[in-house]
Amino acid sequence: MPTPWLSVIGIGEDGLDGLSPAARALYDGAEIVVGGKRHLAMVPEDGRRRIPWPPQLMELVPEIEALRGRRVCVLASGDPMCFGVGVTLSRRIPIAEMVVLPAPSAFSLACARLGWPLVEARMVTLHGRPLELVVPHLQPGAKILVLSADRTTPARLAELLGRTGWGRSGFAVLERMGGEGERAVRTTAAAWGEREVDDLNTIAIDCVAGPETRVLPAVPGLPDDAFAHDGQLTKREIRAMTLAALAPSPGHMLWDVGAGCGSIAIEWMRSDPRCRAVAVERDDGRLALIAQNAAALGTPFLKVVRGDAPAALAGDLPRPDAVFIGGGITAEGLVEACWAALPPGGRLVANVVTAEGEAVVIGHQARLRGALSRIAVSRAEPIGGYHGWRPLMPVTQWAAMKPWGAS
């Protein structure tokens, strides 16, 4: 077993006085101390080498790796493994070479102040990330904890909540928790305005929907009009069945090929904050719609690739766990390229509405197996003073899983 040389210590607003004896011993025994400017200001100058974090944290990780064998202590806010530097370091340095000693996270402290059960809260960080990441969590009764980027985050987030119909939500901003400057301001998102707060703040949102709020479901099958589109849209009922066939899992990657307005990729990513997706589309107008929908529906990290498939798939794309082919199924080599990219256990789902497309998927099903389904949906529409059933175009769906042991 390697000997740990790197300690990552959570420190609160009470500084060194709040460290446990074990954490204090690691800090005292370190040759080199690393931390943000705020962390380093909490500890006295004692002649040891001090390394402040640069604006881009990742720039310092190779320098820390190069110190392997020296006794290095990294100071971090609260729990280093909760959206913290410990996560970043553990991706590059084996955990056997590290000792991580957390302090209470901002989320734990906020729940203690508010009386919220931590396990029932949804946790989001906006450090260097778009505000829209909060959007998928907006549900009646949901409790959301948000790590702010700086003092401007509360006003910007309150404005987003008001604009999307959640202005009645409880809105608490907790500053410098655990220190002498601790303060809490509790109001509603609509009443927040331009209050001045400290850069170090955490936001708690107690979601309340207004009478006009558009509440979007937390499960696949968003209303069709939730998406901006030009007609190239997988309809709600088909979309829900397609996502069920694709079977998103946390952390999995989807290729949405012939993405149209991006509805499948967006709903895949909304299913879990860790899900990732690439939308491949050749039409410039639809590429703009994908970007618009991704921002509005809370999936700003959706990767968009312009081009014709399969050629567009030959670039440096992350390997998919699932592939959806929503358009271009008749393109030569497309299914073969998608199938080759999948790992064993990966899923491929294709929807077609034309006879030519159906012939293609039937041919591939005979070779690669999987299930064929014909999905027919009718919607009630007014006919004079009555109602009748208007059918949507029937969809043939092919869903196949790459066998375990296949290359």
ABEGO torsion letter per residue (X at the ends): XBBBABBBBBBBAAEAAABBAAAAAAAAABABBBBBAAAAAABBBAGBBBBBBBABAAAAAAAAAAABGBBBBBBBBEBAABGBAAAAAAAABBAAABBBBBBBBAAAAAAAAAGBBAAABBBBBABGBBAAAAAAABBBGBBBBBBBABAAAAAAAAAAAAAAGAAABBBBBBBGBGBAABBBBBBBAAAAEABBBBABBBBBBBBBBBAABBBBBABBGBBAAABBBAGBBBBAAAAAAAAAAAGBBBGBBBBBBGAEAGAAAAAAAAABAABBBBBBBABAAAAAAAAAAAAAAGBAABBBBBEBOAAAAABBBBBBABBBBABGAABBGAAAAAAAABBBGBBBBBBBABAAAAAAAAAAAAAAEEBBBBBBBBBBBBBEABBBBBBBBBBBBBBBBBBBGBX
